[in-house]
Amino acid sequence: ALADVPHRTLDYRKLRSLTPHQEGRTPSRRMEIHLTGNMERYMWSFDGKKFSAVSDEPIRFAYNERVRVKLINNTMMAHPIHLHGHFFELVTGKGDRSPRKHTVLVQPGGTASFDFTADALGDWAFHCHLLYHMHAGMMRVVSVRPQGDAK
């Protein structure tokens, strides 16, 4: 809807890293996460499950694993999705000059994809940065463990 406005607009496809990334690996796997919710009941979640229902089931990554994550917003609200402890590269067609972020805004009914290297061991919060959405359930734990560690 912004293609015909008389002023310049900025979106993620126009952003570009000033320096090239050192990470050149292709992601070894892909995952989709749906941003879900119900405005009437004021419930927010990932993949239809509130944090309280999955708090003991983290999203697991092996240390140094490279993954492409696609966020699909099935709601009518924008969600700034934030991953603690890591940066990721947005998939925008800019190759090694893709913007590096730790939060990405996913527009209503839209998608956003990023390539992520799990390079920080431990458990990390992954949530909507609208804190009332996070508190209502749009949060998960990302667990990064050494290869082969089942914990």
N, C-alpha and C positions, 0 to 999 in steps of 0.2 A: 504493500500500500504506500510505500515511501518512494517508489520509483519516479513518480511524476511531481514531487514537491520541488519548489524553486530553490531550496537551500540544500547544502551538502549534508548527507547523513553518514553515520558511522555504524558499521556492524562488524562482526568478527572476521568476515571474509576480507575486509579492508585492512585489518591489523597485520603487522609483520614484525618479526623479531629483528632487532638491530644486528645481532650476531647469529651465525649459524649454530644449531644444536650439535652437541657432540654425539648424541644417541642416534645411530643410523640404522638400528635393527628394525626389521618389520615385526609387527606384533605376532606372537605365536598362537594367540587365541583371541576370540571376540566374545563380548558379552553384551546383552541388552538389559537395561534397567528401566522399568516403566515408572514414571512419576504419577501417582494415583491419589485420588481423594474424593471427598464428598462434601460440598460446601454447605448443604443443608444440615448435615450431622457434624460438620466441622471436624472431619477426620482426614489426615494426610498420611501418605505411606509410600513405600517403594514396593512395586510389584503387588499391590493390594494388601500388604501386610504391615501393620503398625510395628514400630520398634518393640513395644511391649510383648508382641507375639513372636518375635524372632530374636530377642536380645541375646540368646545363647547360640545363635547361628550366624557367625560373622561371614562376610564376603571374604573368601580366602584367596590369597596370592602367594606364590612362591617368591622368595627373595630374588631380586633381579629379573623377575619375569616381565615380559613386555606384552601388554594387553591393549586392545582397542575396545573402549567402552562407548556404547551408544545409549544416550539418555533419550527417552521418548516421553514427552509430556502429554499425558492423557487428560489433563485438567484444563480449566479455563482461566488459570492464573499463571503468571510467570514465577519460576522458581530458580533462585540463585543457588546452585548446588556446589558445596564446598567440601574439599578433601583435606583433612589435616595432615601435616607432616610431609607432603609431597607436592611437586609441581607436575603438570601434564602439558602435552602439546595438543592444542586444538587442531582438528582435522579440517583445514580450510583450503587445501590445495597449494599451500606455500612451501611444502617440503620441509627442508631443514631451517626454514625461516618462519615456520608456524608460530603463532603467539603462545608463549608459556604462561599458564595460569594455575591458580589453585581453586578458583571459583569460576563457574560458567553459568550464565543466565540462559535458561531454557524457556523460550517463549510459549504461551498457551497453544496447545496443539502442535508444537514444533519439536524438533530434535536437535541434539548437539552431540558430536562425537569427539573423543579425545584419545590419544595414545599415551599410555601410562607405564612407567617403569617402576616397579615396586622395589625401591632402593632404600627404604627405611624400615628396619625390623620393628615389630611391635604391633600393638592395636591402636587404630586411629579412627576418629570420628569421621563419618561421611554423612552429610545432612543438608537439608535446605537451610540457607542462611537467613530466611525469615524465621526468627526464633520461635514465633508462635506456631509455625508449621512444624518445626523440629519437635517442639514440646508436644504437639498433637500426634506425633508418630512418624514423621518423615525423616528418619534417621536410621543408620545401620553402623555397625562396626566393621572396618576393614582390617583384616588380620594378615600381616606379612610375616612369614616364617621361612626358615632355611628350607631348601629343597628336601623333601622327604620327611619333614617334621610334621606329624599328624596333630600336634596340639593346637 
